[in-house]
């Protein structure tokens, strides 16, 4: 997959980014997190927590937050993240974040990576704000804030839930996979191995 031979994404004015593994280097070991929380391997973490009794779920959510906070403080930016975000702002694009993390964790992560200054705080949406991805609620909320149709938007992510959220909202989807395997390509309009590739192409 690549960004050539298709619609010019430079014409799209609204860009929504996943955070972990997209704007940051992916360091989350989700299998280890599931094991620590004693959750089933058959379901994503948030969805597995939703199946638990409220008091048990609340305790495990607190435990999850502690794990996420530790990871947030270790976060480093994806190569090319600063340059791409600066380019989009210079081009007058709207940019926002949609993450399955908590909002405070998202801010901590962005601060650790030196990326927070690129985003208005109210444009960093999390599981605390809307039903998590793959549902499109967060994407649609950003588009409403920007008063923009999905045809003017792009969702950028490294996991199928990111791409599914974009698809369901009606945006274009860009799949970043540094390994170049693109195992979730069915959900993506475009695929790249680096954010630098997107920035180079948009210039």
Rosetta blueprint (number, residue, H / E / L):
1 X L
2 X L
3 X L
4 X L
5 X L
6 X L
7 X L
8 X L
9 X H
10 X H
11 X H
12 X L
13 X L
14 X E
15 X E
16 X E
17 X E
18 X L
19 X L
20 X L
21 X L
22 X L
23 X L
24 X E
25 X L
26 X L
27 X L
28 X L
29 X L
30 X H
31 X H
32 X H
33 X H
34 X H
35 X H
36 X H
37 X H
38 X L
39 X L
40 X L
41 X L
42 X L
43 X L
44 X L
45 X H
46 X H
47 X H
48 X H
49 X H
50 X H
51 X L
52 X L
53 X L
54 X H
55 X H
56 X H
57 X H
58 X H
59 X H
60 X H
61 X H
62 X H
63 X H
64 X H
65 X H
66 X H
67 X H
68 X H
69 X H
70 X H
71 X H
72 X H
73 X H
74 X L
75 X L
76 X L
77 X E
78 X L
79 X L
80 X L
81 X H
82 X H
83 X H
84 X H
85 X H
86 X H
87 X H
88 X H
89 X H
90 X H
91 X L
92 X L
93 X L
94 X E
95 X E
96 X E
97 X E
98 X E
99 X L
100 X L
101 X L
102 X L
103 X H
104 X H
105 X H
106 X H
107 X H
108 X H
109 X H
110 X H
111 X H
112 X H
113 X H
114 X L
115 X L
116 X H
117 X H
118 X H
119 X L
120 X L
121 X H
122 X H
123 X H
124 X E
125 X E
126 X L
127 X L
128 X L
129 X L
130 X L
131 X L
132 X L
133 X L
134 X L
135 X L
136 X L
137 X H
138 X H
139 X H
140 X H
141 X H
142 X H
143 X H
144 X H
145 X H
146 X H
147 X L
148 X L
149 X L
150 X H
151 X H
152 X H
153 X E
154 X E
155 X E
156 X E
157 X E
158 X L
159 X L
160 X H
161 X H
162 X H
163 X H
164 X H
165 X H
166 X H
167 X H
168 X H
169 X H
170 X L
171 X L
172 X E
173 X E
174 X E
175 X E
176 X E
177 X L
178 X L
179 X L
180 X L
181 X L
182 X L
183 X L
184 X L
185 X H
186 X H
187 X H
188 X L
189 X L
190 X E
191 X E
192 X E
193 X L
194 X L
195 X H
196 X H
197 X H
198 X H
199 X H
200 X H
201 X H
202 X H
203 X L
